[in-house]
Amino acid sequence: MDVFLVPVGEGRYELYCEPHEVEQAKRGGMAGRLLRRLRELMAAEQAQQDSAPGPARTQTGWVARAKASLVRGLAEWVAEQRLLWHLRHQRTARLIHPADLPSDRAWSIARGMLQRDQNHHRVWMVVDGVAVLVFGPLFFFVPGPNLISWYFAGKMGSHWLAFRGARQGLTGVEWSVDPSEPLREMRQVLSLPPAERRGRLREIADQLQLEHLSRFVERTLPEGY
């Protein structure tokens, strides 16, 4: 598995990968089954909204808007966590970093990010677990599946999978570290005007054979870039 240490600003980096298959729902045990059930409920809710007559759609009010927001939020969450979810099953991985960054420094940065992720997901696992207990009873009267309660249950399961992935990355993966000239060039490209930068980022993504990298970088850059 290749993991890229991507520059996303002055002195800032993010870990990134593009796994060929997403298997978290099949291989995640209880948490994976929970996420699969959540996706089924979301799909059923979306189908119900799509099949409703026009006037019925306009009468759903804040409940429908809340559910639609949850659907979008979970989709973004899944995209953000796929690296850690895949690390759960890895025994070896390769960290690819900008060529102008020393390998020991690159690994130190990556390890610090994995440690931060492990601590973060451990805390939010508990927070979302409490939210399930609180919001489940509050929304029992809402028609259809209790998507709000299931949202927090899915987030709790997601944090569990991400926590396991970060822990595996820290203690169970044998890492190799390789420099990358395209990533070094990306650091320089970030200072270009936005229109020119987008084109150059796409070219670098093509060099690295990473289909979604340019969009990831644009989305992750801090304000002002």
Beta strands, then each sheet from edge to edge (+ up, - down):
strand 1: 2-7
strand 2: 13-16
strand 3: 92-98
strand 4: 174-180
sheet 1: 2+ 1- 3- 4-
end
